[in-house]
Amino acid sequence: MERIDQFDFYKMGRDLAHVMKLDETFGSTVTKGDAVSAVMQILRCCTGLLAGKPVKLVYSENSLRALKDAADKFWKEHFADTDGHLKDFDWNAAISPYDISKLKTAFRTFENNLAAELGRAATYYVPKRGIYDTHDLMNEALNQFSDEIRSKLSANAPAANDFRDAGRALAFDLPTASGIHAVRALEIILADYYKSFGLTPEKDMTIAKYLKGLRDVKGDRTPDPETIGWLDAIKDIDRNALMHGRKSLNFDDGVRIFNLVTGTMIAVLKELPAIPAAQDGKKLGLGSLLLASDKAANQ
């Protein structure tokens, strides 16, 4: 998926519109001064489109290349020297209607093909979801968190990526997918939280299993009761049922789980130690993070 700047389409239309102002009817007079800017704009626009900017064209690509060839030929005949550079020319010299007609015919062919292709393009408007900003949901769901929490979550790339995917899925009205990614992100962070108390996760851990182990922790450092409360509220969500099609979520369910995971992750990440300062420009990994947690627990 690639984000497109819609204003690029406006600029493309503005640039290409210059050629339609050239009058090729018999008896009309189009000077080189009239045509030079229009041809330059066509060449620039064609070059960008052939490079996939703002979009990669498929159906209309051949007519696009034909338009560029026509504009190249027109440029060489009227404005370029033998080396292809802009030459001195009489701005008031007339250009034959036949030359203008050939250029505009190539343009009209491309325009018709482009209209057909863009009419079938997978272009959609994604409305705002509840109070959530569409741009943030699609591009950076981590903006949901404070700087401190976002920094800790960003240090765990798999968890951060899953939470971003949860936001994107919610933006596209895919609540079941959003729920799967949100819970996956929480489980990844929860493993780090579990290890920070000196516990070793078993194979096929669930939130309920994490919760049981955390409740049994004894000593000077124990899980915050508020965090346990958040985990208690979310433990019955069965991610496996979601992943294997035994359960689907509607939009309200998706928002509920997204918000519940958000609150739970905040509670969990608040208890994890801050990421130690980088040494020699390198980020410290989870081992250093857990070591800092152990030191904090023994102080």
C-alpha positions as CSV (number, residue, x, y, z in Angstrom):
1,M,0.0,0.0,0.0
2,E,1.3,3.4,-0.9
3,R,0.1,6.8,0.1
4,I,-0.6,9.2,-2.8
5,D,-0.6,13.0,-2.6
6,Q,-3.9,13.9,-4.3
7,F,-2.5,17.3,-5.2
8,D,-0.2,15.6,-7.7
9,F,-3.2,14.9,-9.8
10,Y,-4.2,18.5,-9.8
11,K,-0.7,19.5,-10.9
12,M,-0.7,16.8,-13.6
13,G,-4.0,18.2,-15.0
14,R,-2.8,21.8,-14.8
15,D,0.4,20.9,-16.7
16,L,-1.4,18.9,-19.4
17,A,-4.1,21.5,-19.9
18,H,-1.6,23.8,-21.6
19,V,-1.7,21.7,-24.8
20,M,-5.5,22.1,-25.2
21,K,-5.1,25.9,-25.4
22,L,-3.2,25.5,-28.7
23,D,-5.5,26.1,-31.6
24,E,-5.0,23.8,-34.5
25,T,-7.9,24.9,-36.6
26,F,-7.3,26.0,-40.2
27,G,-6.3,29.6,-40.5
28,S,-5.3,29.9,-36.8
29,T,-1.9,31.1,-35.8
30,V,0.1,29.5,-33.0
31,T,3.5,30.9,-32.4
32,K,6.5,29.2,-31.0
33,G,6.2,31.4,-28.0
34,D,2.7,30.0,-27.5
35,A,3.8,26.4,-27.8
36,V,7.2,26.2,-26.0
37,S,5.7,26.2,-22.4
38,A,3.0,23.7,-23.3
39,V,5.5,21.2,-24.8
40,M,7.8,21.6,-21.8
41,Q,4.9,20.8,-19.4
42,I,3.9,17.8,-21.5
43,L,7.4,16.4,-21.4
44,R,7.8,16.9,-17.7
45,C,4.4,15.3,-16.9
46,C,5.1,12.3,-19.2
47,T,8.5,11.7,-17.7
48,G,7.0,11.7,-14.2
49,L,4.1,9.4,-15.1
50,L,6.5,6.9,-16.8
51,A,8.4,6.9,-13.6
52,G,5.3,6.0,-11.7
53,K,4.5,9.5,-10.2
54,P,1.9,10.0,-9.0
55,V,0.7,6.6,-10.0
56,K,2.0,3.7,-12.2
57,L,-0.1,3.5,-15.3
58,V,-0.7,0.2,-17.1
59,Y,-3.6,0.4,-19.6
60,S,-2.7,3.9,-20.8
61,E,1.1,3.4,-20.7
62,N,1.4,2.9,-24.5
63,S,-0.6,6.0,-25.3
64,L,1.5,7.9,-22.7
65,R,4.7,6.8,-24.5
66,A,3.2,7.8,-27.8
67,L,2.4,11.3,-26.4
68,K,5.9,11.6,-25.1
69,D,7.3,10.6,-28.5
70,A,5.1,13.1,-30.2
71,A,6.2,15.9,-27.8
72,D,9.9,14.9,-28.2
73,K,9.6,15.1,-31.9
74,F,7.8,18.4,-31.7
75,W,10.5,19.8,-29.4
76,K,13.3,18.7,-31.6
77,E,11.7,20.1,-34.7
78,H,11.0,23.5,-33.3
79,F,13.0,24.2,-30.1
80,A,16.2,22.0,-29.9
81,D,19.5,22.3,-31.6
82,T,21.4,19.2,-33.0
83,D,22.7,18.4,-29.5
84,G,19.2,18.5,-28.1
85,H,19.7,21.7,-26.2
86,L,17.3,24.7,-26.3
87,K,18.2,26.9,-29.2
88,D,17.5,30.5,-30.1
89,F,14.3,30.8,-32.0
90,D,11.8,33.4,-33.1
91,W,9.1,33.5,-30.5
92,N,6.7,35.1,-33.0
93,A,7.3,32.4,-35.7
94,A,4.2,30.5,-36.6
95,I,3.8,26.7,-36.2
96,S,1.7,24.9,-38.7
97,P,-1.8,23.8,-37.6
98,Y,-0.8,20.3,-38.9
99,D,2.1,20.0,-36.3
100,I,-0.2,21.2,-33.5
101,S,-2.9,18.8,-34.6
102,K,-0.5,15.8,-34.4
103,L,0.5,16.7,-30.9
104,K,-3.1,17.2,-29.8
105,T,-4.3,14.0,-31.4
106,A,-1.7,12.1,-29.3
107,F,-2.8,13.9,-26.2
108,R,-6.5,13.2,-26.8
109,T,-5.7,9.5,-27.2
110,F,-3.8,9.4,-24.0
111,E,-6.5,11.4,-22.2
112,N,-9.2,8.9,-23.2
113,N,-7.1,5.9,-22.1
114,L,-6.2,7.7,-18.9
115,A,-9.9,8.4,-18.1
116,A,-10.7,4.7,-18.6
117,E,-7.8,3.6,-16.4
118,L,-8.4,6.0,-13.5
119,G,-12.1,5.2,-13.6
120,R,-11.2,1.6,-12.7
121,A,-8.4,2.4,-10.3
122,A,-8.6,1.2,-6.7
123,T,-9.1,4.6,-5.2
124,Y,-11.1,4.9,-2.0
125,Y,-12.0,7.5,0.5
126,V,-11.4,6.4,4.1
127,P,-13.7,8.2,6.5
128,K,-12.8,9.1,10.0
129,R,-13.4,6.3,12.5
130,G,-15.1,7.6,15.6
131,I,-12.8,10.1,17.3
132,Y,-9.7,8.7,15.6
133,D,-7.9,10.7,12.9
134,T,-7.7,8.7,9.7
135,H,-4.2,9.8,8.9
136,D,-2.9,8.7,12.3
137,L,-4.7,5.3,12.2
138,M,-3.3,4.6,8.8
139,N,0.2,5.9,9.2
140,E,1.2,6.1,12.9
141,A,-1.2,4.5,15.4
142,L,1.6,4.9,18.0
143,N,0.7,8.6,18.2
144,Q,-2.0,7.2,20.6
145,F,0.6,7.0,23.3
146,S,2.7,9.6,25.3
147,D,6.3,10.1,24.3
148,E,7.5,7.9,27.1
149,I,5.2,5.0,26.3
150,R,5.8,5.4,22.5
151,S,9.5,5.3,23.1
152,K,9.3,2.0,25.0
153,L,6.9,0.4,22.5
154,S,9.0,1.6,19.5
155,A,12.0,-0.2,20.9
156,N,10.1,-3.5,20.3
157,A,9.7,-3.4,16.5
158,P,7.4,-6.5,16.2
159,A,5.0,-5.2,18.8
160,A,5.1,-1.7,17.3
161,N,4.5,-2.9,13.8
162,D,1.5,-5.1,15.0
163,F,0.0,-2.1,16.7
164,R,0.4,0.0,13.6
165,D,-1.3,-2.7,11.6
166,A,-4.1,-2.8,14.1
167,G,-4.6,0.9,13.5
168,R,-4.6,0.5,9.7
169,A,-7.1,-2.3,9.9
170,L,-9.4,-0.3,12.0
171,A,-9.1,2.6,9.6
172,F,-10.1,0.3,6.7
173,D,-13.1,-1.1,8.7
174,L,-11.5,-4.5,9.2
175,P,-12.2,-4.9,13.0
176,T,-11.4,-8.6,13.2
177,A,-7.9,-8.0,11.7
178,S,-7.5,-5.0,14.0
179,G,-8.3,-7.2,17.0
180,I,-5.8,-9.9,16.0
181,H,-3.0,-7.4,15.5
182,A,-3.8,-5.5,18.7
183,V,-3.8,-8.6,20.8
184,R,-0.6,-9.9,19.1
185,A,1.1,-6.6,20.0
186,L,0.1,-6.9,23.6
187,E,1.3,-10.5,23.8
188,I,4.7,-9.5,22.5
189,I,5.0,-6.7,25.1
190,L,3.6,-9.0,27.8
191,A,6.4,-11.5,27.2
192,D,9.0,-8.7,28.0
193,Y,7.0,-7.7,31.1
194,Y,6.8,-11.3,32.2
195,K,10.6,-11.8,31.8
196,S,11.2,-8.6,33.8
197,F,10.0,-10.4,36.9
198,G,12.5,-13.2,36.3
199,L,9.8,-15.5,34.8
200,T,10.3,-17.7,31.8
201,P,7.4,-17.9,29.4
202,E,6.2,-21.4,28.5
203,K,5.4,-22.5,24.9
204,D,2.0,-21.4,23.6
205,M,1.5,-18.7,26.3
206,T,-1.9,-16.9,26.5
207,I,-2.8,-13.8,28.4
208,A,-4.5,-15.9,31.0
209,K,-1.3,-18.0,31.5
210,Y,0.8,-14.8,31.8
211,L,-1.7,-13.4,34.3
212,K,-1.5,-16.6,36.4
213,G,2.3,-16.4,36.6
214,L,2.3,-12.7,37.4
215,R,-0.1,-13.2,40.2
216,D,2.3,-15.7,41.8
217,V,5.2,-13.3,41.8
218,K,6.6,-12.6,45.3
219,G,9.3,-10.3,46.6
220,D,10.1,-6.6,46.7
221,R,8.9,-6.0,43.1
222,T,5.6,-7.3,42.1
223,P,3.2,-6.4,39.3
224,D,1.1,-3.3,39.9
225,P,-2.5,-4.3,40.9
226,E,-3.8,-1.8,38.3
227,T,-1.9,-3.7,35.6
228,I,-3.3,-7.0,36.8
229,G,-6.7,-5.4,36.6
230,W,-6.2,-4.4,32.9
231,L,-5.0,-7.9,32.0
232,D,-7.9,-9.4,33.9
233,A,-10.3,-7.4,31.6
234,I,-8.6,-8.6,28.4
235,K,-7.7,-12.2,29.3
236,D,-10.8,-13.8,27.8
237,I,-10.2,-12.5,24.3
238,D,-9.4,-15.6,22.3
239,R,-7.0,-14.6,19.5
240,N,-6.9,-18.1,18.1
241,A,-10.6,-18.0,17.6
242,L,-10.2,-14.7,15.7
243,M,-7.3,-16.0,13.6
244,H,-9.0,-19.3,12.6
245,G,-12.4,-17.8,11.7
246,R,-14.4,-19.1,14.7
247,K,-15.1,-15.5,15.8
248,S,-15.6,-12.2,14.0
249,L,-15.8,-8.7,15.3
250,N,-18.0,-5.8,14.3
251,F,-16.7,-2.3,14.3
252,D,-17.8,-1.6,17.9
253,D,-16.0,-4.7,19.1
254,G,-12.9,-3.7,17.1
255,V,-12.8,-0.3,18.8
256,R,-13.4,-1.8,22.2
257,I,-10.5,-4.2,21.8
258,F,-8.2,-1.5,20.3
259,N,-8.9,0.8,23.3
260,L,-8.6,-2.0,25.8
261,V,-5.3,-3.1,24.4
262,T,-4.1,0.5,24.4
263,G,-5.0,0.9,28.1
264,T,-3.4,-2.4,29.0
265,M,-0.2,-1.7,27.0
266,I,0.1,1.7,28.8
267,A,-0.2,0.0,32.2
268,V,2.4,-2.7,31.2
269,L,4.9,-0.4,29.6
270,K,4.7,2.1,32.5
271,E,6.2,-0.7,34.7
272,L,8.9,-1.7,32.3
273,P,12.2,0.3,32.9
274,A,13.1,3.1,30.6
275,I,15.4,2.2,27.8
276,P,19.0,2.7,28.9
277,A,20.9,5.5,27.2
278,A,22.6,4.4,24.0
279,Q,26.3,3.7,24.1
280,D,28.6,4.6,21.2
281,G,25.5,5.4,19.1
282,K,24.0,1.9,19.5
283,K,20.6,1.0,21.0
284,L,20.7,-1.4,23.8
285,G,18.6,-4.6,23.3
286,L,16.1,-6.5,25.4
287,G,18.9,-8.1,27.5
288,S,20.1,-4.8,28.7
289,L,16.5,-3.7,29.4
290,L,15.9,-6.8,31.5
291,L,19.2,-6.3,33.3
292,A,18.2,-2.8,34.2
293,S,14.9,-4.3,35.5
294,D,16.7,-6.8,37.7
295,K,19.0,-4.1,39.1
296,A,15.9,-2.0,39.9
297,A,14.3,-5.0,41.6
298,N,17.4,-5.7,43.8
299,Q,17.9,-2.1,45.0
